[in-house]
Amino acid sequence: MNDKQIMKTTSYRPRNPGHDYHDAGTYLITLVVSGRRPLLASFSTENGHETITPTPLGEAVRQFWEQTPAMQAKHGNRVVVHACVCMPDHFHGVIEVKEPMEWSLGDIIQAFKAACTSRWQQMLGVPDSRNRPISVDCNSPATPLWLREKAKRFHSEGALVNNLSKNQRQQYYALVPRQHRPLFDDNYDDTVCLDDRHREAMIAYVHDNPRRALVRRALPDLMRRCLHVQIGGHDYGAFGNLFLLRWANRVQVQCHRRHPATGQPYEDTEDYARQHEEWEKVVLGGATVIVTPGISKGELLMKNECMEKGYPLIHLQKEPITPYWKPERQRFEACADGSLLILAPWQLDRMGDVGGVPSDSDYSRFHNLNTLAAEICSFSGKARIVK
């Protein structure tokens, strides 16, 4: 099967539906090895220091990524790759599309993934699954009737899996050994670059990934991820230093956007200056944690000051914490220092309307996050870690 055939089989669902993936742009790409198997790199120790070393397959994946511009030039697509890294169970790369294309970004990544799968299967000594007729796997009585009929229908074409829909492929893959399935998951994640500064941040993130992984391994208590923590009557996802929940004093930072009397930006008022002085005083007095979602400008200033100065902080966010979620660099470093716990409440949008505004609006979310912050500050029990 040629690259054009590969292009037509992509099942990719774009992360940004309104974005034109045929146009010029720069993207941070993340691919996950199916089953999260650590096939691309491994943790090892060199000269007394732990490091991440690519496997032969990881090296091959890196080479395919670096060869992408040359391979795409054959099809008239001008792309540049800026960085990549192979982690044990996933891959990050930054790719720039220089001008509008007939192909989409999804087509290019699908061709890259297919090439990686072929090399992996070659290393295993098994036939390339792109040229493997599905009929060879459809002789069992347990094979669904639709799949046996599909195998007969397309057997003369030699091929395959590409005549199946995404859902049908998933059912087919469940029947065959792991080595006959794709190396990477069907879908992937892309982040669209906003400007030159954002692109540099993307590249820095890719280069910094191994260090971040090693920090998480070295500091498991400070970089702990829990998907279900019960605090009082609410459930949260959590990332960071859970011991901060045991500190004696928790003080909420909550600010209006505008001073209720003067209408000034609240952070520019004497009232804010007085509150800030009180917050800093109790933190420096010891055994006190600041709790805030950091929404209004005044809250955000205090949240950032905590992270810059290493003050203990519990930060509430509206975005969920999923099994592979990671904080951005500033909060990551604060977690590594042991000074930060990030909490993400479950079902925030079901907490109720605020002032008649729907609960799934930013206005109600922000007010409800501050309600939760107040509850955490007054909570006197023990948090229960479910998982």
N, C-alpha and C positions, 0 to 999 in steps of 0.2 A: 504494500500500500504506500502511495506517495504522500508527500506533505500536504497536497491539496485535499486528499481524502481525509487525512487527519484533521485538517482544518474544519471540515464539514461535520465532524462528529463531536465537537466540543459541547459539554453539558454545563458549562460555566454559567453561573448566575451573578451578574455584576453587583458589587457592593453599593455602587452609586448609580441607581437606575437612570438618573437624568443626565449622566455624563456620556459623551460621545467617545467610545473606546476605539474608534477608527481614526481619531484626530491626534494631533501632536500632544505630548504630555509626558510626565515622569511619574513613576509608580514604585511604591515599595510592595514587593510581592512576597507572600508567605505560602509555602507549600508544606503540607503535613504528610509524613509517611503513613500509609494505611495501617491502622491498628497501633499507631504511635510506636512502632518497633524501632529500636535504636540502631538503624542500619547505616547511617551516614557518618557518624563520628562516635568516639568513645572517650570516657574520662580515663586519664592515665596520670602517672606520677613521673616527673623528670627532675632530677637533681633536688629531690625533696619537695617539689612544688607540683600541685595538681594542675593539669592542663587538659584541653580538649584536642584530640587528634583525629583528623578525618580518616575514615576507612578507605580502602581502595575504591569502593563504590562512591563514597563522598567526593573523592578526588575526580572521579569520572563525571559526577554531576557538576562539579565546579568547572571542569573543562568544557562541558556542553554549554554551560551558561556563558562562558567567555567566547565560545564559538557562535553564539546566537546572532550577533551582527552580521557575520559572514554568511551564515546559513540564510538569514532573512534577506540579505542583499540579492540572493538568487531569485527572489520573488518580487523584487522591486520595493522592499520595505526597508527604510532607513531607521535603524535603531542603534542605541549605544547602551552598554551595560556599565554601571558605575561601581558596583560593589556586590559581593555575595559572601555568604557564610553557611557552612554546613554544620548544624547542630545535630546531636544524636538522632532525634526523631522529627526534625523539620529543617526547612531551608528558607533563608531570607535572601532576596536580591533586589537591587534597584535597577530599573530599566527605563530608558528614555526613548520615546518615539519622536523622531525628528520632524516628520511631516505626515499629513493625512495618508492613510493606506486603504487598500481594498480589503485587506485582512483587518481583523480586530485584535485588540490586545489578547483576548481570550484564545483566539486562534494561534497566536504566537506561543503563548504559555502551554497550550495543549500540545503543540508540536515538540516543545522542549520536554514536557513530561513524557511523551511517547518515546522520545529518544532515550531518556533516562531508564524507562522501563525495559526497553530493548537491551540496553547494556547490562542491567541487573540480571535479566534472564539469561543473557549470554554468559555472564559470570557463574550463574548457577548451572549452566549446561542444559537448559531446557529450551524448547522452541519459543520463538518470538510470539507472544500472544496476539500480536496484530495480524499474524498470518495463520493463526490456529483456528481451523473450522470448529464451530461450536458443536457440530455433530459428534465429535469424538468424546464429548462429555455428556451426551444425551441418551445413552443406552440404558441407563438405570430405570427400573420401574418407578422410582421415586421422582424422576424428572417430570415436571409439570407438562401436561399435554400441549399447551401453547408453545412451550420451548421445543418439544420434539417436532412439532409441525413447522416451527420457524427454522429449525436445523435442516429439515428436508428441503424446505423452500429455497434456502440460500446456500445449500451445500455445493451446488455447481459453481458458485462464485468464489469458493474457497474461503470466503471470509464471512463470516464472523460476527464478532461482538458488536461491530459498528452498525449492524442492521437492527440492533436492539435499542429500545428506549432506555432512558436512565434507570427507571424502576425495574425494567426487565434485566438490565445489566446487573443490578444489585442482586436480583434473584439468581441469576446465572453464576455470579461470582461466589455465592454461598454454596454452590455445588462443587466447585473446583478447588484443587489445592492452592495454597497461598501463592506459590511461585508462578501460577498462571493468571494472577490478578495484577492490576497496575501497581507500580511502586508507590504512587502518591494517591491521596484521596481524590475523589472526583472533582470537588470544588477547591477553590483556593481563596485567599484573602488579598485584596489590593487596597492600598491607601493612595489617593490621588494627591500629588504634590501641588501645593498652593503657590509657592514662589521659590526664589533662589535660596532663601534662608531655610525654608522647609526642606528643600532637597538636601542641603548640607546636614540638617538634623537627621534625615532618613539615612544618609550614608554613615553618619556617626553612630546611629543606632545599630546598624548592621555590624560595623566593626567592633562595637562594644558588647555584642551579644554573648560571646564566650565569657568575658569577665563577669557579666551579670549572672550567668548560670553558675559560675564557680562561687560567687558570693552567696547565692541562694543555698548552695550545698554546704558552704562553710558556716553559715549562720542560720540553721534551720528554725530556731526558736524566734528569731527576729524577722524572718522572711516567710512566716508560716501562712499558708493559704487554707482557709476553712470555708466550705460552702454553706455551712449551716451552724450558726451560733445563735442561741436564744438568750436575749437580754431582757429581763422583765417579760412583758407580754408580746414582744416582737421578735421576728427572725431576721437574721442578717447573713450576708456573705462577708468574709473578713480576710484581710491581708496585712501582715505586719506583726507587731509586738503585742500579742494578746495580754501580756502581763500589765499593760497600761490600764486595763479594766479593773485591776486590783488596787490601784493607787488610792490613797486615802481621800484626796480631794479632786473633784472634777468641776471645772468652771466653764460655763457656756459663754461663748462670744457671739452675740447677736446684735446686729446694727440695722437701723433703717437705711434706706437708700438716700432719703432726704430728711432733714431735721423737721419733726412735726410742727414746730413753731415758726421757724424762719424759712423753710424750704431750701436751705443750703444743702449741698452735698454733705452728708453726715460726717464723713471722714475729715472735713475741713473745719469742724466746729470745736468749741471748747469742751463740749460734753464728750465728744469722742476722745479728745486728748486726755481728759480726766479718767475716762473708762480705761483707755490704753495704759495709763500709769498704774491703775489698780490691777489690771490683768498681769502686767509685767511684774508687779510687786509680789503677787501671790505665787507666780511661777518661780521667781528667784528665791522665794521663801522655802521652796522644796515640797515634794510629795503632792504636787498639783499638776493636773493635766488640763490643757485647753481642749474644749469640745466645740466644733463648729462645722457647718457645711461649707463655709467660705464663699457665700453667694454674693452678698452686697459688697461694695468696694471696701468698706471698713472691715468686714469679716475676712475678705480676701487678703487685705494688707496684714492682718494679724496672723492669718494662716501661713502666709509666706514668711513672715518674720520668725515664726516658730521653726519652720524648716531651715531657714538660713542660720539661726542661732542655736539650733539643737534643742529647743524647748519641747517638752513632751506634748504630743498632739494626737487627738482622735478626730479624724476627718470623715464626715459623712458625705457620700456621693450618691447621685441618682442612678448612675450606670451600674448594672449588675456585675458581680464578681463570678466569673465562670471558671471551669476547671483549668484553663490555660491563660486566664487573664493576668496581665502584668502592669504595674504602674509605670508612668513615664519617668524619665531620669531623675527629676528633682525629688519626687516622692519615693522612688526606688532607693536613692541614697539616704533619705531620712529613715526609711525602714531598716537599711543596713546599719545605721547608727543606733538603732533601737529606740528612736524617739517618735515613731509614728505607727499608728494603727488606722487602717482604712476600713470603714464599715459601709456596706451597701444594703439597705433594707429590702427585704422581699416585699413584693406587691405594694410598692409605694403608691401606684396609681389607684389603689383601692382604699386608701386611708380616708377618703372623703373630700367633698368640696370645701373650699375655703372662701367665705364671703360670697357664696353663690357661683364661684368660678369652678368649672369642672376639675375633678381631681387629677386628670391626666394633662393638665396645663402646667407650664413652668411656674406660674404664679402659685398654684396650690402645691406643687411638688416642693418648691422652696420653703413655703410656710410649714409644710408637714415635716420636712427635714429638720427644721428648727424645733418643731414639737418633739421629735425623736431625740434631738440633742439635749433638750431639757430633761427628758425622761432618763437618759443615760447619766446625766449629772446627778439626778436624785436617786438613782438605783442603788440599793444597799445590799442586794443579794449577790449571788455568784453566777456568772455567766455559764451557760451550759453548752459545751461544744458537742454537737451531734455528729458532724463529719466535716 
